[in-house]
Amino acid sequence: MPLNVRPGEHYVIRRQVFKLMGAAFHVYDQAGAIVAYCKQKAFKLREDLQLFTDESQTTPLLRLQARQVIDFGATYDVTMPDGSLVGSLRRKGLKSSFIRDEWMVFSAAGTQIALVRELGGFAAFARRFVDFAAVLLPQKYEVKRTTDGALLATFRQHFNPFVFRMSVAILADDPELDELILLAAGCLIAAIEGRQG
């Protein structure tokens, strides 16, 4: 299966097709090998996503869990299998619902370290309110460091009307921004996009 990875892209997140309950995503590396499997539980009042090292789901990698049941600007804690906090992601509620997606990225200490922002003015707006716009106008995101605005990573949704795929390119090392948080953010965006679409 061709993943259409561009130079500089490190991972591709692909939604599993024909999943009846909940959602699931495979995470591939540049060579096309599965490096993680993300499972979203169905019928959960509190959002709960788990990443495993593979589809057998025997070795957990990390977990994303919403802090509250109903929260317009939801905060998701990213934790390791031992329960230690890696960081958190908070969605900007009103802005993400009506204009464009924005996620604040926090360190384990609770300091904002980055901002994940959807690109495009009209395209972002159209995806929310025009039928089929989400298919014709794939999403793109930038991850920028809060302190100086340096570009740390990008997310790119592939143009494909049938299967959701998103590439993750890590452009710079940051001692505070763990690569697992970037993967978590990509899986969370894929899950939210799937629910909206």
C-alpha positions as CSV (number, residue, x, y, z in Angstrom):
1,M,0.0,0.0,0.0
2,P,1.6,3.3,-1.1
3,L,1.7,5.8,1.7
4,N,2.8,8.8,-0.4
5,V,5.3,10.0,2.1
6,R,7.2,13.2,1.1
7,P,10.8,13.8,1.9
8,G,11.1,15.0,5.5
9,E,7.9,13.3,6.7
10,H,8.5,10.8,9.5
11,Y,5.1,9.1,10.1
12,V,1.8,8.5,8.4
13,I,-1.4,8.0,10.4
14,R,-4.0,6.0,8.5
15,R,-7.6,5.4,9.6
16,Q,-8.5,1.7,9.6
17,V,-11.3,1.0,7.1
18,F,-14.4,-1.0,8.0
19,K,-14.1,-0.5,11.8
20,L,-17.6,-0.9,13.1
21,M,-17.1,0.1,16.8
22,G,-15.0,3.1,17.6
23,A,-12.1,4.0,15.4
24,A,-8.6,2.7,14.9
25,F,-5.4,4.1,13.3
26,H,-2.2,2.6,12.1
27,V,1.0,4.6,12.4
28,Y,3.6,3.9,9.8
29,D,7.3,5.0,9.6
30,Q,9.0,6.2,6.4
31,A,9.7,2.7,5.3
32,G,6.0,1.7,5.6
33,A,6.4,-0.4,8.8
34,I,3.8,-0.2,11.5
35,V,5.2,1.5,14.5
36,A,2.0,2.1,16.5
37,Y,-1.7,1.2,16.5
38,C,-4.2,3.7,18.0
39,K,-7.5,2.5,19.2
40,Q,-10.4,4.8,20.1
41,K,-13.0,3.2,22.3
42,A,-16.7,3.4,21.2
43,F,-19.5,4.7,23.4
44,K,-17.2,6.4,25.9
45,L,-18.5,9.5,27.6
46,R,-14.9,10.6,28.3
47,E,-12.7,10.5,25.2
48,D,-10.0,7.7,25.5
49,L,-7.4,6.9,22.9
50,Q,-4.7,4.3,23.5
51,L,-1.6,3.8,21.4
52,F,0.0,0.3,21.3
53,T,3.2,-0.8,19.6
54,D,1.2,-3.0,17.2
55,E,-2.2,-4.4,16.5
56,S,-1.9,-7.2,19.0
57,Q,-2.4,-4.5,21.7
58,T,-0.2,-6.3,24.2
59,T,2.4,-3.5,24.7
60,P,0.9,-0.1,25.4
61,L,2.8,3.0,24.1
62,L,0.8,5.9,25.5
63,R,-2.7,7.0,26.4
64,L,-4.8,10.1,25.7
65,Q,-7.7,10.8,27.9
66,A,-10.0,13.7,28.3
67,R,-10.0,15.3,31.7
68,Q,-13.8,15.8,31.7
69,V,-16.9,14.2,30.2
70,I,-18.2,17.3,28.5
71,D,-15.8,20.1,27.8
72,F,-16.1,22.4,24.8
73,G,-12.4,23.3,25.0
74,A,-11.3,19.7,25.9
75,T,-8.0,19.0,27.5
76,Y,-6.4,15.6,26.9
77,D,-3.6,14.3,29.1
78,V,-0.9,12.2,27.4
79,T,0.4,9.6,29.7
80,M,2.9,6.7,29.5
81,P,1.9,3.1,30.4
82,D,3.2,3.6,33.9
83,G,0.8,6.6,34.3
84,S,3.4,9.3,34.2
85,L,2.3,12.5,32.5
86,V,4.2,13.4,29.3
87,G,2.1,16.5,28.5
88,S,-1.4,17.6,27.5
89,L,-3.3,19.0,24.5
90,R,-6.1,21.5,24.9
91,R,-8.4,22.3,22.0
92,K,-9.5,26.0,21.6
93,G,-13.2,25.3,21.6
94,L,-15.0,28.1,19.8
95,K,-12.2,28.8,17.4
96,S,-11.8,25.1,16.5
97,S,-15.5,24.6,15.9
98,F,-16.2,27.6,13.7
99,I,-13.0,29.0,12.2
100,R,-10.0,26.7,12.3
101,D,-8.5,24.0,14.6
102,E,-6.1,25.1,17.2
103,W,-4.5,23.0,20.0
104,M,-2.3,24.3,22.8
105,V,0.4,21.9,23.8
106,F,1.5,21.8,27.4
107,S,4.5,20.2,29.1
108,A,4.1,17.8,32.0
109,A,4.7,20.8,34.3
110,G,1.7,22.6,32.8
111,T,3.6,25.2,30.8
112,Q,2.4,25.9,27.2
113,I,5.2,24.9,24.9
114,A,3.7,24.9,21.4
115,L,0.6,25.6,19.4
116,V,-0.8,23.3,16.7
117,R,-2.7,25.4,14.2
118,E,-4.7,24.5,11.1
119,L,-3.6,26.4,8.0
120,G,-5.9,28.2,5.5
121,G,-8.6,30.8,6.1
122,F,-11.4,30.0,3.6
123,A,-10.5,26.3,3.3
124,A,-10.6,25.7,7.0
125,F,-14.0,27.5,7.3
126,A,-15.4,25.7,4.2
127,R,-14.5,22.3,5.7
128,R,-16.8,23.0,8.6
129,F,-19.9,24.2,6.7
130,V,-19.8,23.1,3.0
131,D,-20.6,19.5,2.1
132,F,-17.7,17.6,0.5
133,A,-15.3,20.5,1.2
134,A,-13.4,18.3,3.7
135,V,-12.8,15.8,0.9
136,L,-11.6,18.4,-1.6
137,L,-9.6,20.6,0.8
138,P,-7.3,18.4,2.9
139,Q,-6.2,19.8,6.2
140,K,-2.7,21.1,7.0
141,Y,-1.3,22.1,10.4
142,E,1.8,23.8,11.7
143,V,3.3,23.1,15.1
144,K,5.1,26.2,16.4
145,R,7.0,26.8,19.6
146,T,5.2,29.3,21.9
147,T,8.3,31.2,23.0
148,D,9.8,32.2,19.6
149,G,7.3,30.9,17.0
150,A,9.9,28.5,15.5
151,L,8.3,25.8,13.3
152,L,8.7,22.4,14.9
153,A,6.5,20.1,12.9
154,T,3.8,19.9,10.3
155,F,0.8,17.6,9.8
156,R,-0.5,17.1,6.2
157,Q,-3.8,15.3,5.4
158,H,-3.5,13.4,2.1
159,F,-6.0,14.0,-0.7
160,N,-8.0,10.8,-0.6
161,P,-11.9,10.7,-0.5
162,F,-12.0,7.1,0.8
163,V,-9.2,6.7,3.4
164,F,-8.1,9.3,6.0
165,R,-4.3,9.6,6.0
166,M,-2.1,12.2,7.7
167,S,1.7,12.7,7.5
168,V,3.7,14.0,10.3
169,A,7.0,15.8,9.6
170,I,9.2,16.7,12.5
171,L,11.3,19.7,11.5
172,A,13.3,20.6,14.6
173,D,14.2,19.0,17.9
174,D,12.8,20.6,21.0
175,P,13.9,19.4,24.5
176,E,10.4,20.1,25.9
177,L,8.3,18.7,23.0
178,D,8.5,14.9,23.0
179,E,8.0,13.1,19.7
180,L,5.2,11.0,21.4
181,I,3.2,14.2,22.0
182,L,3.4,14.9,18.2
183,L,2.1,11.4,17.4
184,A,-0.6,11.8,20.1
185,A,-1.6,15.1,18.5
186,G,-1.8,13.6,15.1
187,C,-4.0,10.7,16.3
188,L,-6.2,13.0,18.2
189,I,-6.7,15.3,15.2
190,A,-7.5,12.2,13.1
191,A,-10.1,11.0,15.7
192,I,-11.7,14.5,16.0
193,E,-11.8,14.9,12.2
194,G,-13.4,11.5,11.8
195,R,-16.1,12.4,14.2
196,Q,-16.8,15.8,12.6
197,G,-16.8,14.3,9.1
